Amino acid sequence: MIRSAAEEEVIKMKIAVTSQGKDLNSQVDPRFGRAAYVIVVDSDTNDFQVIDNGENVNAMKGAGIQAASNVVNSGAKVLLTGFCGPNAFKALQAGKVAVSNDASGTVREAVRSYLDGKLPHADNANVEGHW
């Protein structure tokens, strides 16, 4: 199969997904800043790393910004999540990470949906802060 340069770029990237567990069969956590984990998947190989977001789960404030910093530092180019607040959204944009909201199912299913073009990039946050 011959792919265009744009398709190759989409296929070979790191994709961060908020998760309730530590593997690709875990359910997507709809909360970004307060998700239990963020799984960063290599879209070419399906290898992944787990970012423990436990320190942010019960944070009084700043959870989204700290989680965004972790995603940016992971090298991910896109974040798949359910809901992303305005401060986290701005931090991710500043770090050149696109956000796709409304992800659901397992981490594996969310990545497949994104690669299939079913999870477009968001233009704005989709919840108020401290969700």
C-alpha positions as CSV (number, residue, x, y, z in Angstrom):
1,M,0.0,0.0,0.0
2,I,1.4,3.4,-1.0
3,R,0.8,6.2,1.5
4,S,1.1,10.0,1.0
5,A,3.5,12.0,3.1
6,A,0.6,13.4,5.1
7,E,-0.7,9.9,5.8
8,E,2.7,8.8,6.9
9,E,2.9,11.7,9.3
10,V,-0.4,10.8,10.9
11,I,0.6,7.1,11.2
12,K,4.1,7.7,12.7
13,M,3.4,9.8,15.8
14,K,2.9,9.6,19.6
15,I,-0.7,9.9,20.7
16,A,-1.5,10.6,24.3
17,V,-4.8,9.2,25.7
18,T,-6.3,9.8,29.1
19,S,-6.9,6.4,30.7
20,Q,-8.4,4.7,33.7
21,G,-5.8,2.0,33.6
22,K,-2.3,1.1,32.5
23,D,-2.7,-0.7,29.2
24,L,-4.3,-0.3,25.7
25,N,-7.4,-2.2,26.8
26,S,-8.2,0.3,29.6
27,Q,-11.1,2.6,29.3
28,V,-10.5,6.2,28.3
29,D,-10.8,8.5,31.3
30,P,-13.1,11.4,30.2
31,R,-11.2,13.9,32.5
32,F,-7.9,15.2,31.2
33,G,-6.2,16.9,34.2
34,R,-7.6,14.5,36.7
35,A,-7.3,11.3,34.7
36,A,-5.6,8.4,36.6
37,Y,-3.1,7.8,33.8
38,V,-2.1,9.1,30.4
39,I,-1.0,6.4,27.9
40,V,1.3,7.6,25.2
41,V,1.0,5.3,22.2
42,D,3.4,5.1,19.2
43,S,0.9,4.9,16.3
44,D,3.4,3.1,14.1
45,T,4.3,0.2,16.5
46,N,1.6,0.3,19.2
47,D,4.4,0.5,21.8
48,F,3.3,2.6,24.7
49,Q,4.4,4.3,27.9
50,V,2.3,5.0,30.9
51,I,2.3,8.4,32.7
52,D,1.0,8.1,36.2
53,N,-1.1,11.2,36.8
54,G,-1.9,10.3,40.4
55,E,-0.5,13.5,41.8
56,N,-3.0,15.5,39.9
57,V,-6.1,13.4,40.6
58,N,-6.9,15.3,43.9
59,A,-5.0,18.5,43.2
60,M,-6.8,21.7,44.4
61,K,-5.9,23.5,41.2
62,G,-3.4,23.4,38.4
63,A,-4.1,19.7,37.6
64,G,-4.7,20.4,33.9
65,I,-1.7,22.5,33.4
66,Q,0.6,19.9,35.1
67,A,-0.9,17.1,33.1
68,A,-0.5,19.2,29.9
69,S,3.2,19.6,30.8
70,N,3.6,15.9,31.2
71,V,2.0,15.3,27.8
72,V,4.1,17.9,26.1
73,N,7.3,16.4,27.6
74,S,6.3,12.9,26.4
75,G,6.7,14.0,22.8
76,A,3.0,13.4,22.0
77,K,1.6,15.4,19.0
78,V,-2.1,14.9,19.9
79,L,-4.1,14.2,23.0
80,L,-7.3,12.1,23.0
81,T,-9.6,12.7,25.9
82,G,-13.2,13.3,26.8
83,F,-13.1,16.8,28.2
84,C,-10.3,19.4,28.3
85,G,-10.6,22.7,30.2
86,P,-9.4,26.1,29.0
87,N,-6.1,26.4,30.9
88,A,-5.0,22.9,29.9
89,F,-6.1,23.5,26.4
90,K,-4.0,26.6,26.2
91,A,-1.0,24.9,27.7
92,L,-1.3,22.0,25.2
93,Q,-1.6,24.5,22.3
94,A,1.5,26.3,23.5
95,G,3.3,22.9,23.5
96,K,2.2,22.2,19.9
97,V,-0.1,19.3,21.0
98,A,-3.4,19.1,19.2
99,V,-6.5,18.1,21.3
100,S,-9.3,15.7,20.2
101,N,-12.2,15.7,22.6
102,D,-15.0,13.2,22.9
103,A,-12.8,10.1,22.9
104,S,-14.4,7.1,24.4
105,G,-14.1,3.3,24.6
106,T,-10.7,1.7,25.2
107,V,-7.4,3.4,24.6
108,R,-6.8,1.1,21.6
109,E,-10.3,2.0,20.2
110,A,-9.7,5.8,20.7
111,V,-6.4,5.6,18.9
112,R,-8.0,3.7,16.0
113,S,-10.8,6.2,15.8
114,Y,-8.3,9.1,15.7
115,L,-6.3,7.4,12.9
116,D,-9.5,6.7,11.0
117,G,-10.3,10.4,11.1
118,K,-13.3,10.0,13.5
119,L,-11.9,12.3,16.2
120,P,-11.1,15.8,14.7
121,H,-8.9,18.3,16.4
122,A,-10.8,20.7,18.7
123,D,-10.7,24.5,18.3
124,N,-11.4,25.2,22.0
125,A,-11.8,23.7,25.4
126,N,-15.1,21.9,25.8
127,V,-15.6,22.4,29.6
128,E,-15.0,25.2,32.1
129,G,-12.0,24.9,34.4
130,H,-11.9,22.5,37.4
131,W,-14.2,19.9,35.8
